[in-house]
């Protein structure tokens, strides 16, 4: 359970956005939090993989090779 206090202007904006999305404010915020968590996890994985590439532990595949392999 989480309680969140928002400044009035932000609460009003949240209400408008939630109504436009035909969601409750809670559902709208929940979806936004889940999206942000997924983005943070994707970023963490990307940083880890980049470090492995720079260390020579993983290789990249040129885009043209991928397109060729897919027949594009």
Kinemage of the C-alpha trace (Angstrom):
@kinemage 1
@onewidth
@group {chain A} dominant
@subgroup {mainchain}
@vectorlist {calphas} color= white
{ca unk a 1} P 0.000 0.000 0.000
{ca unk a 2} L 1.251 3.430 -0.883
{ca unk a 3} L -0.144 6.834 -0.030
{ca unk a 4} L 0.964 9.693 -2.199
{ca unk a 5} L 0.493 13.418 -1.616
{ca unk a 6} L 0.536 15.512 -4.763
{ca unk a 7} L 0.536 19.268 -5.178
{ca unk a 8} L -2.947 20.453 -6.211
{ca unk a 9} L -1.892 21.316 -9.778
{ca unk a 10} L -0.363 17.874 -10.316
{ca unk a 11} L -3.403 16.155 -8.789
{ca unk a 12} L -5.666 18.102 -11.150
{ca unk a 13} L -3.489 17.154 -14.138
{ca unk a 14} L -3.517 13.517 -13.016
{ca unk a 15} L -7.297 13.607 -12.775
{ca unk a 16} L -7.629 15.007 -16.299
{ca unk a 17} L -5.205 12.452 -17.722
{ca unk a 18} L -6.876 9.550 -15.925
{ca unk a 19} L -10.340 10.628 -17.120
{ca unk a 20} L -9.055 10.970 -20.696
{ca unk a 21} L -7.690 7.419 -20.435
{ca unk a 22} L -11.001 6.259 -18.864
{ca unk a 23} L -9.155 5.040 -15.775
{ca unk a 24} L -9.192 5.844 -12.108
{ca unk a 25} L -6.327 7.950 -10.833
{ca unk a 26} L -5.040 4.879 -8.967
{ca unk a 27} L -5.078 2.727 -12.099
{ca unk a 28} L -3.405 5.477 -14.118
{ca unk a 29} L -0.617 5.911 -11.543
{ca unk a 30} L -0.215 2.138 -11.172
{ca unk a 31} L 0.280 1.785 -14.950
{ca unk a 32} L 2.772 4.660 -14.971
{ca unk a 33} L 4.773 3.114 -12.129
{ca unk a 34} L 4.841 -0.286 -13.853
{ca unk a 35} L 6.031 1.359 -17.074
{ca unk a 36} L 8.778 3.263 -15.239
{ca unk a 37} L 9.948 0.100 -13.468
{ca unk a 38} L 10.150 -1.726 -16.826
{ca unk a 39} L 12.126 1.169 -18.334
{ca unk a 40} L 14.551 1.163 -15.396
{ca unk a 41} L 15.074 -2.591 -15.754
{ca unk a 42} L 15.656 -2.257 -19.516
{ca unk a 43} L 18.199 0.488 -18.859
{ca unk a 44} L 19.979 -1.612 -16.226
{ca unk a 45} L 20.240 -4.533 -18.663
{ca unk a 46} L 21.487 -2.254 -21.467
{ca unk a 47} L 24.195 -0.738 -19.255
{ca unk a 48} L 25.303 -4.204 -18.154
{ca unk a 49} L 25.451 -5.473 -21.742
{ca unk a 50} L 27.324 -2.386 -22.936
{ca unk a 51} L 29.921 -2.974 -20.238
{ca unk a 52} L 30.283 -6.590 -21.435
{ca unk a 53} L 30.705 -5.420 -25.051
{ca unk a 54} L 33.324 -2.849 -24.051
{ca unk a 55} L 35.154 -5.523 -22.040
{ca unk a 56} L 35.191 -7.811 -25.085
{ca unk a 57} L 32.948 -10.388 -23.397
{ca unk a 58} L 30.084 -9.949 -25.882
{ca unk a 59} L 29.995 -9.036 -29.541
{ca unk a 60} L 27.533 -6.936 -31.461
{ca unk a 61} L 25.935 -7.891 -34.767
{ca unk a 62} L 25.970 -5.267 -37.526
{ca unk a 63} L 22.485 -4.147 -38.558
{ca unk a 64} L 23.136 -5.040 -42.208
{ca unk a 65} L 23.943 -8.629 -41.142
{ca unk a 66} L 20.639 -8.832 -39.259
{ca unk a 67} L 18.681 -7.488 -42.220
{ca unk a 68} L 20.420 -9.949 -44.521
{ca unk a 69} L 19.707 -12.864 -42.197
{ca unk a 70} L 16.033 -11.875 -42.126
{ca unk a 71} L 15.906 -11.445 -45.884
{ca unk a 72} L 15.168 -7.736 -45.683
